Amino acid sequence: MPTIASEVFGVLHFGTIFNTITIAGPIGSYVMYVRVIGSIYDREAARGGTEYCTGTHCFRLSFLIVAFSTFVGFMIARGLFILTRRLYEQIVSRRMEDVAELISVAMGWW
């Protein structure tokens, strides 16, 4: 994760950017699983008149929400891959040229 953060956003404010990325996971988990999914479960349990809910109807909407958010995350990652593919191809080709130059210089000394 630190490598991705430094390559995408730079190193000028690396600490702030990396800490923001790091805290996003726990905050997102709390919001998604405690607030959203927990309230859906409580609502379904209240419909049954008890504290507990059993059956697929208790978790169907929760499953769909998590599946949709996972799909959205996949689409964002795929879009980022497509947008940065050429940049990384250029970076890799430059590194390969530098390595080839170093090898040719080293071989010339023999």
C-alpha positions, -999 to +999 in steps of 0.1 A: +000+000+000+028+026+007+042+020-027+009+026-045+003+057-024+037+072-032+034+063-069-001+076-074+000+107-052+037+115-049+058+118-018+053+155-009+026+148+017+031+111+019+024+107+057-009+125+055-021+106+024-010+072+036-026+077+070-058+088+053-058+057+032-050+035+063-079+049+084-104+045+055-106+007+060-116+007+097-140+036+092-156+020+062-159-013+080-176+003+110-201+023+088-209-007+065-211-035+090-222-019+122-244+009+110-258-004+077-258-042+080-266-041+117-296-019+113-309-041+084-306-072+107-323-054+136-351-043+113-357-079+100-356-093+135-382-067+147-405-078+118-404-113+133-411-100+168-379-113+184-343-102+190-330-128+167-336-134+130-330-167+112-334-175+075-322-161+042-346-131+044-325-117+073-294-114+052-306-110+016-305-072+015-272-072+034-257-096+009-268-075-020-254-043-005-220-059+002-220-075-033-228-042-049-201-023-030-176-050-039-185-047-076-182-009-074-147-013-058-138-037-086-149-012-113-129+016-097-098-006-095-103-016-131-107+020-142-075+030-123-057+001-140-068+012-174-060+049-167-025+041-155-015+012-178+004+034-203+022+053-175+035+020-160+045+007-194+066+038-199+082+034-164+090-002-170+105+004-205+127+032-191+139+009-164+147-018-189+166+007-210+186+018-180+194-018-171+205-025-207+227+005-206+243-005-173+249-040-187+265-027-218+288-004-198+297-032-175+305-055-204+326-029-220+349-028-190+358-065-193 
